Amino acid sequence: MFVRAAQMAVVPYVYGLDYQSAVIEMRTAGLVVANLTPLSCVRVHQLIDATFDCDSFPAGGILTSTLGWGTSVPVGSPVDLTYYDPGQ
């Protein structure tokens, strides 16, 4: 019996990159962006980092990924991203 190894994708580092470009990077790597969630400054402070500097971070910049940057995962794996939206 022959067992085929799964094709792997490396999760790109997209922190701070605008979310449109980040989605392209993820898709190019072979991943599926399942959810793209905007977070306000208040929500970033509550959920991610109480010391987050909202004034210097780019609007639309990626904050988190459910898959660790640089990790290898099977091609087609779903990934959720959050991005900073000062208008939220």
GIWO-V687059 format. One record per helix or strand of 3 or more residues. SS is the DSSP state (2 for helix, 1 for strand). FROM is the first residue (numbers start at 0). LEN is the number of residues. Records with the same first field share a line. If there is no record, write none. Layout:
SS->FROM-LEN, FROM-LEN
This chain:
1->7-3, 31-8, 60-5, 71-3, 77-7
2->18-11, 40-7
